[in-house]
């Protein structure tokens, strides 16, 4: 029994180490990740996005939203970028268009729109875990508590999810963030 447990522990440690050692894809990043369990105020740059929307909760619509965007980028030879952003209550997903693809004449097509989002300031919390409603809500609650304690800022929009990993990454290794757009408490 002890020998079997040692073998199991070895296989588990070896397996996790092997997964962690896999080369990371070098996708262009729209901005830097927020470290896990850290809250930051960050200014995100003006960006061009491919956006698709659905009705209902993002967590019920994520797969078809992703497929629409994936089909668009495949058809137009647009490079994958990170992160993918998701509006939760009014389901939408957006992919950042990388610098090398900005010169392309990308246009609205079907249910995919090309939109420019101006520079924005957000509070952000980095997290690890599966991309689900429970994990999103937990991180959102931490940001809302932070806002109550930091009177310099007020929310200027709803919380949204920021996902850094693809579906092939095991849930316990996935990285995500939750952002809440903010403005100075005294004005616009």
C-alpha beads as a LAMMPS data file, in Angstrom:
LAMMPS data file: protein, C-alpha beads

188 atoms
187 bonds

1 atom types
1 bond types

-500.0 500.0 xlo xhi
-500.0 500.0 ylo yhi
-500.0 500.0 zlo zhi

Masses

1 110.0

Atoms # bond

1 1 1 0.000 0.000 0.000
2 1 1 2.788 2.451 0.905
3 1 1 4.587 1.644 -2.364
4 1 1 1.363 2.289 -4.358
5 1 1 0.830 5.632 -2.582
6 1 1 4.407 6.702 -3.326
7 1 1 3.921 5.769 -6.983
8 1 1 0.651 7.726 -7.140
9 1 1 2.254 10.777 -5.530
10 1 1 5.197 10.549 -7.953
11 1 1 2.866 10.326 -10.956
12 1 1 0.775 13.255 -9.720
13 1 1 3.827 15.475 -9.081
14 1 1 5.431 14.418 -12.371
15 1 1 2.179 15.031 -14.286
16 1 1 1.644 18.512 -12.863
17 1 1 5.312 19.373 -13.435
18 1 1 5.062 18.196 -17.039
19 1 1 1.967 20.319 -17.648
20 1 1 3.611 23.369 -16.097
21 1 1 6.716 22.839 -18.256
22 1 1 4.798 22.830 -21.549
23 1 1 5.825 25.781 -23.685
24 1 1 3.334 28.606 -23.439
25 1 1 1.815 29.943 -26.617
26 1 1 3.176 33.373 -27.371
27 1 1 -0.111 35.110 -28.035
28 1 1 -0.059 38.893 -28.171
29 1 1 -1.350 40.365 -24.908
30 1 1 -3.731 43.315 -24.859
31 1 1 -2.373 44.199 -21.389
32 1 1 -0.473 42.605 -18.517
33 1 1 -2.029 40.050 -16.157
34 1 1 -2.983 41.038 -12.651
35 1 1 -1.166 38.733 -10.202
36 1 1 -3.309 36.118 -8.441
37 1 1 -5.025 37.442 -5.273
38 1 1 -3.854 40.989 -5.972
39 1 1 -6.121 43.975 -6.607
40 1 1 -4.800 46.709 -8.898
41 1 1 -6.078 49.908 -10.414
42 1 1 -4.967 49.784 -14.035
43 1 1 -5.481 51.814 -17.168
44 1 1 -6.156 49.687 -20.222
45 1 1 -5.182 51.078 -23.614
46 1 1 -7.528 51.920 -26.477
47 1 1 -8.084 48.666 -28.365
48 1 1 -9.893 47.252 -31.344
49 1 1 -11.997 44.184 -30.577
50 1 1 -14.020 41.555 -32.374
51 1 1 -17.266 41.345 -30.405
52 1 1 -20.278 39.054 -30.427
53 1 1 -23.358 39.181 -28.223
54 1 1 -26.143 36.879 -27.091
55 1 1 -29.148 37.013 -24.806
56 1 1 -28.985 35.826 -21.219
57 1 1 -26.030 34.981 -19.029
58 1 1 -22.548 34.603 -20.462
59 1 1 -22.133 31.298 -18.650
60 1 1 -25.063 29.871 -20.634
61 1 1 -23.834 31.285 -23.984
62 1 1 -20.021 31.019 -23.806
63 1 1 -19.561 28.172 -26.302
64 1 1 -21.605 29.647 -29.177
65 1 1 -20.075 33.086 -28.560
66 1 1 -16.586 31.622 -28.735
67 1 1 -17.367 29.641 -31.884
68 1 1 -18.626 32.752 -33.713
69 1 1 -15.410 34.602 -32.920
70 1 1 -13.214 31.603 -33.670
71 1 1 -14.841 31.111 -37.081
72 1 1 -14.372 34.808 -37.878
73 1 1 -10.675 34.877 -36.955
74 1 1 -10.053 31.631 -38.842
75 1 1 -11.818 32.916 -41.985
76 1 1 -9.949 36.255 -41.909
77 1 1 -6.600 34.856 -40.737
78 1 1 -6.610 36.936 -37.549
79 1 1 -4.115 35.869 -34.879
80 1 1 -5.385 34.655 -31.510
81 1 1 -4.660 37.100 -28.695
82 1 1 -5.128 37.131 -24.940
83 1 1 -7.091 37.766 -22.899
84 1 1 -10.676 37.098 -23.964
85 1 1 -13.116 39.451 -22.223
86 1 1 -16.697 38.519 -21.320
87 1 1 -19.652 40.640 -20.236
88 1 1 -21.624 38.447 -17.843
89 1 1 -25.233 39.634 -17.426
90 1 1 -25.734 40.596 -21.069
91 1 1 -23.726 37.813 -22.680
92 1 1 -20.929 39.016 -24.899
93 1 1 -17.385 38.002 -25.693
94 1 1 -14.614 40.070 -27.218
95 1 1 -11.200 39.251 -28.710
96 1 1 -8.505 41.904 -28.877
97 1 1 -7.239 42.513 -32.424
98 1 1 -3.435 42.373 -32.357
99 1 1 -1.127 44.986 -33.822
100 1 1 -0.215 42.834 -36.840
101 1 1 -3.899 42.479 -37.789
102 1 1 -4.919 46.144 -37.398
103 1 1 -3.975 47.023 -41.013
104 1 1 -6.387 44.368 -42.324
105 1 1 -9.766 45.585 -43.478
106 1 1 -11.826 43.720 -40.899
107 1 1 -15.513 44.487 -40.989
108 1 1 -18.756 43.539 -39.342
109 1 1 -19.922 40.129 -40.491
110 1 1 -22.914 38.128 -39.296
111 1 1 -23.046 38.389 -35.520
112 1 1 -19.452 39.612 -35.162
113 1 1 -18.765 43.342 -34.908
114 1 1 -15.491 45.256 -35.022
115 1 1 -15.476 47.826 -32.219
116 1 1 -12.963 50.197 -30.710
117 1 1 -12.956 50.545 -26.954
118 1 1 -11.367 53.733 -25.621
119 1 1 -8.786 53.789 -22.860
120 1 1 -10.425 52.793 -19.576
121 1 1 -9.513 52.580 -15.923
122 1 1 -10.515 49.450 -14.030
123 1 1 -9.969 47.792 -10.715
124 1 1 -8.774 44.283 -11.345
125 1 1 -8.300 41.156 -9.272
126 1 1 -6.218 38.237 -10.486
127 1 1 -7.481 34.734 -9.756
128 1 1 -6.920 31.085 -10.546
129 1 1 -9.540 28.420 -11.260
130 1 1 -12.249 27.281 -13.642
131 1 1 -14.166 29.823 -15.673
132 1 1 -17.505 29.556 -13.925
133 1 1 -20.113 31.732 -12.269
134 1 1 -19.068 30.818 -8.727
135 1 1 -15.438 31.884 -9.255
136 1 1 -16.501 35.040 -11.094
137 1 1 -18.924 36.021 -8.301
138 1 1 -16.315 35.436 -5.593
139 1 1 -13.788 37.698 -7.329
140 1 1 -16.444 40.332 -8.077
141 1 1 -17.424 40.390 -4.364
142 1 1 -13.791 41.064 -3.411
143 1 1 -13.656 44.001 -5.822
144 1 1 -16.940 45.427 -4.544
145 1 1 -15.644 45.193 -0.966
146 1 1 -12.450 46.965 -2.076
147 1 1 -14.522 49.748 -3.669
148 1 1 -16.404 50.303 -0.386
149 1 1 -13.074 50.783 1.397
150 1 1 -11.547 53.044 -1.272
151 1 1 -13.657 56.175 -1.501
152 1 1 -11.427 57.645 -4.241
153 1 1 -13.193 55.465 -6.839
154 1 1 -16.713 54.590 -7.890
155 1 1 -17.878 51.908 -10.292
156 1 1 -18.638 53.318 -13.744
157 1 1 -19.833 50.071 -15.317
158 1 1 -20.597 46.428 -14.564
159 1 1 -17.987 43.823 -13.665
160 1 1 -16.731 41.651 -16.515
161 1 1 -14.495 38.588 -16.796
162 1 1 -11.041 38.435 -18.346
163 1 1 -9.856 34.946 -19.363
164 1 1 -6.210 34.131 -20.087
165 1 1 -6.247 30.425 -20.980
166 1 1 -7.836 28.233 -23.600
167 1 1 -10.149 25.309 -22.948
168 1 1 -7.309 22.740 -23.008
169 1 1 -5.821 24.066 -19.738
170 1 1 -7.036 22.212 -16.609
171 1 1 -9.303 24.337 -14.391
172 1 1 -6.905 24.460 -11.447
173 1 1 -4.217 25.989 -13.695
174 1 1 -6.421 28.563 -15.459
175 1 1 -5.843 32.254 -14.840
176 1 1 -8.582 34.858 -14.949
177 1 1 -9.379 38.320 -13.722
178 1 1 -12.481 40.268 -12.920
179 1 1 -12.524 43.962 -13.837
180 1 1 -14.864 46.730 -12.766
181 1 1 -14.591 49.986 -14.737
182 1 1 -14.028 52.878 -12.320
183 1 1 -13.949 56.659 -12.298
184 1 1 -12.815 59.129 -9.651
185 1 1 -15.491 59.346 -6.959
186 1 1 -15.722 63.113 -7.318
187 1 1 -16.716 63.167 -10.978
188 1 1 -16.737 61.668 -14.476

Bonds

1 1 1 2
2 1 2 3
3 1 3 4
4 1 4 5
5 1 5 6
6 1 6 7
7 1 7 8
8 1 8 9
9 1 9 10
10 1 10 11
11 1 11 12
12 1 12 13
13 1 13 14
14 1 14 15
15 1 15 16
16 1 16 17
17 1 17 18
18 1 18 19
19 1 19 20
20 1 20 21
21 1 21 22
22 1 22 23
23 1 23 24
24 1 24 25
25 1 25 26
26 1 26 27
27 1 27 28
28 1 28 29
29 1 29 30
30 1 30 31
31 1 31 32
32 1 32 33
33 1 33 34
34 1 34 35
35 1 35 36
36 1 36 37
37 1 37 38
38 1 38 39
39 1 39 40
40 1 40 41
41 1 41 42
42 1 42 43
43 1 43 44
44 1 44 45
45 1 45 46
46 1 46 47
47 1 47 48
48 1 48 49
49 1 49 50
50 1 50 51
51 1 51 52
52 1 52 53
53 1 53 54
54 1 54 55
55 1 55 56
56 1 56 57
57 1 57 58
58 1 58 59
59 1 59 60
60 1 60 61
61 1 61 62
62 1 62 63
63 1 63 64
64 1 64 65
65 1 65 66
66 1 66 67
67 1 67 68
68 1 68 69
69 1 69 70
70 1 70 71
71 1 71 72
72 1 72 73
73 1 73 74
74 1 74 75
75 1 75 76
76 1 76 77
77 1 77 78
78 1 78 79
79 1 79 80
80 1 80 81
81 1 81 82
82 1 82 83
83 1 83 84
84 1 84 85
85 1 85 86
86 1 86 87
87 1 87 88
88 1 88 89
89 1 89 90
90 1 90 91
91 1 91 92
92 1 92 93
93 1 93 94
94 1 94 95
95 1 95 96
96 1 96 97
97 1 97 98
98 1 98 99
99 1 99 100
100 1 100 101
101 1 101 102
102 1 102 103
103 1 103 104
104 1 104 105
105 1 105 106
106 1 106 107
107 1 107 108
108 1 108 109
109 1 109 110
110 1 110 111
111 1 111 112
112 1 112 113
113 1 113 114
114 1 114 115
115 1 115 116
116 1 116 117
117 1 117 118
118 1 118 119
119 1 119 120
120 1 120 121
121 1 121 122
122 1 122 123
123 1 123 124
124 1 124 125
125 1 125 126
126 1 126 127
127 1 127 128
128 1 128 129
129 1 129 130
130 1 130 131
131 1 131 132
132 1 132 133
133 1 133 134
134 1 134 135
135 1 135 136
136 1 136 137
137 1 137 138
138 1 138 139
139 1 139 140
140 1 140 141
141 1 141 142
142 1 142 143
143 1 143 144
144 1 144 145
145 1 145 146
146 1 146 147
147 1 147 148
148 1 148 149
149 1 149 150
150 1 150 151
151 1 151 152
152 1 152 153
153 1 153 154
154 1 154 155
155 1 155 156
156 1 156 157
157 1 157 158
158 1 158 159
159 1 159 160
160 1 160 161
161 1 161 162
162 1 162 163
163 1 163 164
164 1 164 165
165 1 165 166
166 1 166 167
167 1 167 168
168 1 168 169
169 1 169 170
170 1 170 171
171 1 171 172
172 1 172 173
173 1 173 174
174 1 174 175
175 1 175 176
176 1 176 177
177 1 177 178
178 1 178 179
179 1 179 180
180 1 180 181
181 1 181 182
182 1 182 183
183 1 183 184
184 1 184 185
185 1 185 186
186 1 186 187
187 1 187 188
